[in-house]
Amino acid sequence: MGKKADSDLLIEKQSLTSQELLLLQGELESRKKSRMVAWLMWLFLGTIGGHRYYLGDRKRGIAFTLFWLLMFALGISLALSARTLTEQLFYAPMAMFMFLSVPAFLALIDAFFINGRVDYRNRHIERELIRKIKAARLTTDQPAL
């Protein structure tokens, strides 16, 4: 998928003038997503989907956040269901670890896809910019009435 997508982008860029290519390069540099930022978001906010929000995957980011909240609520309810203070002190950390390790495991699996997702998002941004440049060309090339 990566090589075909790259060759499609190359074909699309060939129809741009050198001035349009410079404009594309400048806009792309300001809008593209960074792997480093994505990894940092994953490292610090991965269990709640921070990296997904950064990469524009709002639906999956919301799913991560809601799942984390559900697991947090289950952990708290299990910890509070203990009858004595000793049981609460024992169950609270265990319950929180048990329920919050599930979102952490899902974030760990998601780590295998971060670099590919950043590349996919950047190609999408580049295609969108090329489309806007070509659309601007069409509107400015129209003869004045």
C-alpha positions as CSV (number, residue, x, y, z in Angstrom):
1,M,0.0,0.0,0.0
2,G,2.8,2.4,0.8
3,K,4.7,2.1,-2.5
4,K,1.5,2.5,-4.6
5,A,0.4,5.5,-2.5
6,D,3.8,7.1,-2.9
7,S,3.7,6.5,-6.7
8,D,0.2,8.0,-6.9
9,L,1.4,11.1,-5.0
10,L,4.4,11.4,-7.4
11,I,2.0,11.3,-10.4
12,E,-0.2,13.9,-8.8
13,K,2.8,16.2,-8.1
14,Q,4.1,16.0,-11.7
15,S,1.2,18.1,-12.9
16,L,2.2,21.0,-10.5
17,T,4.4,23.9,-11.5
18,S,7.6,24.7,-9.6
19,Q,5.9,27.5,-7.8
20,E,3.0,25.2,-6.8
21,L,5.5,22.6,-5.6
22,L,7.2,25.2,-3.4
23,L,3.8,26.2,-2.0
24,L,3.0,22.5,-1.4
25,Q,6.2,21.9,0.3
26,G,5.8,24.9,2.6
27,E,2.2,24.0,3.6
28,L,3.1,20.4,4.1
29,E,5.9,21.2,6.4
30,S,3.6,23.2,8.6
31,R,0.8,20.7,8.6
32,K,2.4,17.3,8.6
33,K,2.3,15.0,11.7
34,S,5.5,14.2,13.5
35,R,6.4,10.6,14.5
36,M,8.2,11.9,17.6
37,V,5.1,13.8,18.8
38,A,2.9,10.8,18.0
39,W,5.2,8.5,20.1
40,L,5.3,11.0,22.9
41,M,1.5,11.2,22.9
42,W,1.3,7.4,22.9
43,L,3.8,7.2,25.8
44,F,2.1,9.6,28.0
45,L,-1.6,9.5,26.9
46,G,-1.7,6.2,25.0
47,T,-4.2,4.5,27.3
48,I,-6.8,7.3,26.8
49,G,-6.1,7.5,23.0
50,G,-4.0,10.8,22.9
51,H,-2.0,9.6,19.9
52,R,-5.2,8.8,18.0
53,Y,-6.6,12.3,18.6
54,Y,-3.3,13.8,17.4
55,L,-3.4,11.7,14.2
56,G,-7.0,12.7,13.4
57,D,-8.6,9.4,14.4
58,R,-11.3,11.0,16.6
59,K,-13.6,8.0,16.7
60,R,-10.9,5.7,17.8
61,G,-9.6,8.2,20.2
62,I,-13.1,8.6,21.7
63,A,-13.3,4.8,21.9
64,F,-10.0,4.6,23.8
65,T,-11.1,7.3,26.2
66,L,-14.5,5.8,26.8
67,F,-13.0,2.3,27.3
68,W,-10.5,3.7,29.8
69,L,-13.2,5.5,31.7
70,L,-15.3,2.3,31.8
71,M,-12.3,0.3,33.1
72,F,-11.5,3.1,35.7
73,A,-15.2,3.0,36.9
74,L,-15.1,-0.8,37.2
75,G,-11.9,-0.6,39.2
76,I,-13.3,2.0,41.5
77,S,-16.6,0.1,42.0
78,L,-14.7,-3.1,42.8
79,A,-12.5,-1.3,45.3
80,L,-15.4,0.4,47.0
81,S,-17.4,-2.8,47.2
82,A,-15.0,-4.1,49.9
83,R,-16.6,-4.0,53.3
84,T,-13.6,-3.2,55.6
85,L,-10.9,-0.6,55.3
86,T,-8.3,-3.4,55.1
87,E,-10.1,-5.0,52.2
88,Q,-10.4,-1.6,50.5
89,L,-6.6,-0.9,51.0
90,F,-5.9,-4.3,49.5
91,Y,-8.5,-4.3,46.7
92,A,-8.2,-0.7,45.5
93,P,-4.7,-0.9,44.0
94,M,-5.2,-4.4,42.7
95,A,-8.6,-3.5,41.1
96,M,-7.1,-0.4,39.5
97,F,-4.1,-2.2,38.2
98,M,-6.3,-5.1,36.9
99,F,-8.8,-2.9,35.1
100,L,-6.4,-0.2,33.8
101,S,-4.0,-2.8,32.4
102,V,-6.5,-3.7,29.7
103,P,-6.4,-0.2,28.1
104,A,-2.6,-0.3,28.5
105,F,-2.4,-3.6,26.7
106,L,-4.6,-2.2,23.8
107,A,-2.3,0.9,23.6
108,L,0.7,-1.4,23.5
109,I,-0.8,-3.3,20.5
110,D,-1.6,0.1,18.9
111,A,2.1,1.0,19.1
112,F,2.9,-1.4,16.3
113,F,0.8,0.8,14.0
114,I,1.9,4.3,14.9
115,N,4.6,4.9,12.3
116,G,2.3,3.6,9.5
117,R,-0.5,5.7,10.7
118,V,1.7,8.8,10.7
119,D,2.8,8.1,7.2
120,Y,-0.8,7.5,6.1
121,R,-2.0,10.7,7.7
122,N,0.8,12.7,6.1
123,R,0.0,11.3,2.6
124,H,-3.6,12.3,3.2
125,I,-2.6,15.8,4.1
126,E,-0.4,16.0,1.0
127,R,-3.2,14.8,-1.3
128,E,-5.6,17.3,0.3
129,L,-3.1,20.2,-0.3
130,I,-2.5,19.1,-3.9
131,R,-6.3,19.0,-4.5
132,K,-6.6,22.6,-3.0
133,I,-3.8,23.9,-5.2
134,K,-5.3,22.4,-8.3
135,A,-8.7,23.8,-7.4
136,A,-7.2,27.3,-6.8
137,R,-5.5,27.0,-10.2
138,L,-8.8,26.2,-11.9
139,T,-10.5,29.2,-10.3
140,T,-7.7,31.6,-11.2
141,D,-7.3,30.3,-14.8
142,Q,-10.8,31.2,-15.7
143,P,-11.0,34.2,-18.0
144,A,-12.6,37.3,-16.6
145,L,-16.0,38.2,-17.9
